Amino acid sequence: MRLLSARSTPALAILTAAVFVASASLGAAPQSKKKGGPETFNGKARVQTGVSTGDAYFTIQIDQYTPEKDLKAMEQALQGGSEAFVQALRKAPVAGHLKVGDKTFAIRWARQKPTEKGRVISIVTDAPVYFVGAGLPDSQSRAGFDVAVAQMNIDSSGLGEGSIALAAKVKPGGQNGVEIQDYATEPVKLVSIMRVIS
């Protein structure tokens, strides 16, 4: 997977908890009744660090959105910390797959919620996709960065954009009860997302 030649110092970025919560609590977000899967999205993951930019094409295949009972189990497990969340995540049924290049990653968290212009789709894979900045002299340990977390804003025509933490740590905390810690300096942008019409 060629994303970029990482030259910047990797740092922790705390992302918003919107991937997991619909409001200021850990309550479950309602699933959109318009689309329940399966559905496929294609797009580009774009990393920009200083003057360096790299793109990788990706496909997100959602076979089914995660049932509320499984989402709640993972949210409850999160209260026990990052390791407990990952254990619960890996016990959940596979909801789909994220494909980047010749690599495929299982999605075990897939949630959608309606917005004024379309919907927000969030996914979590059960393994990290890529450690941006790893191998540099001052890079941090990869330990605990066990998942990838993505969020896509899709309009009513099936087009959109979003972001992904390619290697992330999910833990309790923050304003909304969830912190997503990104191994990289900042989330990778997802651009030119298009829902595939079959």
N, C-alpha and C positions, 0 to 999 in steps of 0.2 A: 504494500500500500504506500504510494508516494504522495505524501501530503505536503511536505515542505522540508527544506534544509533548516532545521531549527538552530538558531544562533542566539536567541534571547534566553534569559534566565527564566526557568520555569518557576512559577509561583502559584499559590493557592488562590483561586477565585471563588468566592461564595456567590452562587447563583440564586435566583429567586426560587421560591418553593411552589411556584405556580404549576410545575409539572405534577405535583402530588396533591395539591389542595385547590379547591374551587373557591374557598373563602378563607377567613382567618382561623380556620380550625382544620382538623384532620378528617372532617366528614367527607363521605364519598360524594364524588361529583356524579350528576345524572348522566347516563349514557345517551347519546343522540339516537333517536329512533329512526332517523333517515337512513343511516348506513351502519350495519352491524358487522361488516366483513363478509366474505373476504374482499380485500382491496389492496391495490399495489400503488406505490408512489416511487417515482424516479426523480433524481436530482443530483446536484453537485455539492460536495463538502468543500468549503473554501477556507484555507488558513492563510492569514496575513500576519507576518512578524517583521516589523520594520519595512524593508524594501522587498523581502522575500514573500512570494505568494505561490501556493500550490493548490491544485484541485484534484479531487478524487470523485468518481461517479459512484453513486450508491443506489440501492433499491431497498425499500421497506415493504415487505409483504406482511400484511396483517390478515391472518386467517380468521381470527375472532377476537373481539375485545374482551379483556379479562373480566370475569364475573365479579359482581360486587363482593361476594363472600371472600374471594381470594384477595381482592384489593384491601378489604378490611383486615384480613389476617396479616398482610404485609405491613399495613399502617400500624397495627398493634405491635408487631414484632419490632418495628423501628424504635419504639420506646425503650427497648433493651439495647439499643446501640446499632452501629453499622454492621457488625458481624451477625447479629440476630436478624437484621433486615435481609442480608444476603442469603442467609440460610433459608428464610421463609420464601424469598424470591425464587430460589432454585428448586423449591418444592412445588411451586405453582405450575400449572400446565403451560406448555409452550403456546404462545399466542400468535407467533409468526417468526419472521427472520429478517435480520438486517444483513445485506450483502454489500461488501466493498471489495472491489477487485475479485480475487479468487477466494476470499475469506467470507465465511458465513457465521453469524452470531444469533443465538436463540433469543427471542424477545419473550419475556415472561411477565411483563407489565405493559398493558396497552389500554389506554383510557382516552375517551374523547368527550368533549363537552361543547355544547353549542355556543356561538358568539353572535353578535349582530350581523357580521359579514360572512359567517361560515361556521367553523369549529376549530378548536385547539385539540391536537392529538399529541399525547405524550407516550413515550415508550422507554422501557429500561431493559437492557440486555443483561444476561447472567454472566458476562465476562467483559473485561475492558477491550476496546477495539484497537487503541493505539496510544502510546505514551509520547505526546508531543514534548520534546525537550529532554527526553531521557538520554543518558550517556554523556551529557555535558559535565564538566568538572564539579559544578555546584548543584547538580540535579538531586532532587530528593528521592527517598526510597519509594518504590512502587507499592510497598505493603499497604493493604487496606483499600487501594483504588481498584475495586473488584468488579465494577459495572460500567456501562456507558448509559448516559441519560440524554434523551433528545426530546425536543418540543417543536412541533410544526403548526404554524397558523395557516389553515387552508380555507380559501374562500369558497363561495357557493359553486364556482365553476371548476373547482378541483385544482387550482393553482395556489402556490404559497411559498413561504420561506420559514426559516426557523434557526435553531442552533442545537449543537450537540456537545456535551462534555464526553470526549472519547474515552477517558479514564476518570472515573469519579468515585467519590466516597459519599454515601448518603447517611446522614446522622441526625438525631434529634437536636433541636435548637432553633435559634432565629425567631423572627417575628411571628411566622406562621407555623412554627413547630417543626420545620424541616430545613436542613441545610444541605446543599449539594456542593461538595468541595471538588473543584476541577484540578486535575494534575497540571494542566497547562495554564499559561498566563491568562487566557480567556477562552470562552467556548468557541468552537469552530462554527462558522456560519453555514447554514444550509440554504442554498439558493436554487432558483429555477426548478422548484418542486412542481411536479405534475402528476395528478392522479391518472393512472393508466385505465383507459376505457377498454373493457374486454368484450 
